[in-house]
């Protein structure tokens, strides 16, 4: 028996029994307070239900740890590592935070070095970045929480031999996905509640063979079990029975079978006000893979190669860079040899089907990706179509010649041009897939536990790409379960940007012009990736939009020719539509600049650049009692202070009206909305595609800075420095645009709204009167902002009187758990009794 310290024992979690009926319920808690204990849930339509375990109730059972590893959940990470026979650990070696263990020495050293070596080019903007605190890897109050278990038996195309085994994962993989989290207590001098907790922008993917190395069960039986579980989700199997089924699924995942650990972390972030690239922010992500390596002094988890992530430095004739594997530094590698491999007939077929498996000799051991902007940014494209030969891995002329020769003998299904070939190459890489249709750089952040405040809670556990790929994965499992061995065409993957058109069930209803219909918007629906006519060379991809939508450019770039977003046509704006277009210009690999079109005028006569966007010509008109707001991407300093200003009218001056003053102040210290977003200033008369949420107001960013200093909690900032706003609603069938997250709903209903509204007003008043508030903050709170009206009865009474239970689309870096900066290892950690 292994007894753990009190502070490591997981706090008990209360769950509400529920019945699943043709959809999966993801628990997300109410905003809290005495008014309501309701738990808001997200519905997952049957076509999007797949071979995965994402329900927090079930995951808590698999992850439970009650001070005894003999009784712990089989996927509790701390105990999983301890039970790994390869580690040869003894009871006295155990640590509450497993990354304190000697077997993770190389992981700690590697991550520390990575955080210190992130790009610091002034031109790149990295010099203004704030990094993730490395102390969380050894902080005793940190936790590693299970957030999902994903069946990836569709990855049978991977031909890599597993180190120490000499075999490949012939049945594919199973991934147990974890998030780093922490909890602590603020000093008694801090403002707000003292206890706090948050997840960090770090995920860890622990990869098992789908069938254990002991071969105690067949691939066919593994597939059948997962199909049974997915059917249970669709058919309304009681939660208790689903938990039992889930335990059976993971019972074959043995600690000693772990093939690799994948780490994906936001290493640093530049705030909107400090960003010099005009992207509105800069998030830099580090992706690593660690494999078990046995040495003379015992085994360690050490950095290892990454599938399809090429070593650009050595391929371009440089000895190494920070992405190069340690044992490959200084060793030459042939670019021509890689090109010959990629353009061989077998490899062309693999690229066409999205099944590329580049030999290890060409691969790197680290990937860096950046956001926002996705594929418009060269740094997210290992096979970047560079303007100069010295930066070019593979040339378009080489690709076109090979494709023409291939097409004489075989039929290409998805790749019809060099542009499409390059798209498949980049999407097959870690850094390319990482930033395509993801959630702040993650494809599976997981739903938050029920004790998480909605202001910091993920509503949808997976990205649009994750849910859009489930039909394909289910079909492959059905083949395996029936005794068939899937062939390479059967395993053909969807694009990360968009599911294949063959999955008809995911297409929107072309006869519908409503954004909130029950159809699924993943292929050609609102927010989907599309190709604009006549911009890119004609190819195989048919990426159009539903009839009531138009394909519009957002991040124009030579790096992704013709790519747009399906949004509302001119003259019929919808909430959430992009409000600005910009050109992304790549100078050298990983360094680019954003230019808005039309150009933003520079500073003049001592006034700052005006990056705001007018809504005068937006149609249809805003609802009665409401007004449009065009949130913008670039930072805006604002004009004047918080007090009313004098306005010059002809030869005379006058004081601002109350509305003019509120509008001006509303724009101060704003930015960070990729490509801009249309919203409403009040939760009044909301159209059906919109819902009500609390968005950052003036004073919000300074407040979050104080969170990082240990003086506040995120709840304190969200409870005071936010205003009601009409924003785009989201759910699994209606995802957000690229670079936005589907955040938890507020949990308002006709029964609790007045109490919540009054409680919020009292908190704001108390903060205004607090002696700990600065004079500037007191002024901010005293201003008559927009967004202070109580949400109207039409919105509160929606959803048959239960209130709107959809999530809301906002930039992910407005959510505390998706910011690398601001999280500090608490100086004081108080064990829970």
Secondary structure, DSSP 8 states (H G I E B T S, - for coil): -----GGGS---------B--SEEEEEEE---STT---EEEEEEEGGG--SEE--HHHHHHHH--SS-TTTS-TT-HHHHHHT-GGG---GGG--SSGGGSGGGHHHHHHHHHHHHTS---TTTTGGG-EE--GGGGT-TTEEEEEEEEEEEGGGTT-----TTT----TT-EEEEEEEEEEEEE--TTSSS-SEEEEEEEEEEEEEEESS-TT--S-HHHHHHHHHHHHHHHHHT-BHHHHHHHHHHHHTT--GGG--EEEEEEEEEEE-GGG-SSSSS-EEEEEEEEEEEEEETTEEEEEE---TT-B-HHHHTT-S--TTS-GGGTT----HHHHHHHHTSHHHHHHHHHT-----GGGB-SEEEEEESSGGGSGGG-TT---SSGGG-SS-HHHHHHHHHHHHTTS--SS--SHHHHHHHHHHTSHHHHHTSS-BTTBSB-----TTS-GGG-BSSSB-HHHHHTHHHHHHHHHHHHTT----TTTT----SSS--TT-GGGB--TT---TTSSS--TBTSTT-EEE-TTTS---S------TTEEEE-SEEEGGGTTEEEEEE-TT---TT----EEEEEEEETTEEEEEEES-----BTTB--------TT-SS---TT--EEEE-SS-B--SS-SS--EEEETTEEEE--HHHHHHHHHTTTB---TT-EEEESSSSS--TTEEEEEEE-TTHHHHHHHHHTTS--HHHHHHHSEEEEEEEEEBTTB---TTEEEE------TTTHHHHHHHHHHHHHHHHH-TTS-HHHHHHHHS--SS-S---HHHHTTTTTT----EEEEEGGGSGGG-STT----S------
